[in-house]
Amino acid sequence: MQHLTENHLLSTVQHGFVKRRSTCTNLLESLNDWTLAIQDGHSVVVGYIDFNKAFDSVSHAKLFYCLNQYGVRGELHAVVDTF
């Protein structure tokens, strides 16, 4: 996490696995954005995706290659491999 933060590799909208952020803060931020859009007369379309089996459809070799290119190595590979 330190490497990702120091090298600005996380998006500012990243909520998962970030200190003081969670799926709850993500939902609250999204709800606020939707509310403001509706108040301004815009329509809102929301799509939900189930990532439960996301790692089943991703080439692990390619995923590990990409992680390695971002400088993420070592124990994280073992954690990702458990999915």
Helices and strands as residue ranges (DSSP letters): H 2-6, H 23-39, G 54-56, H 60-69, H 75-81
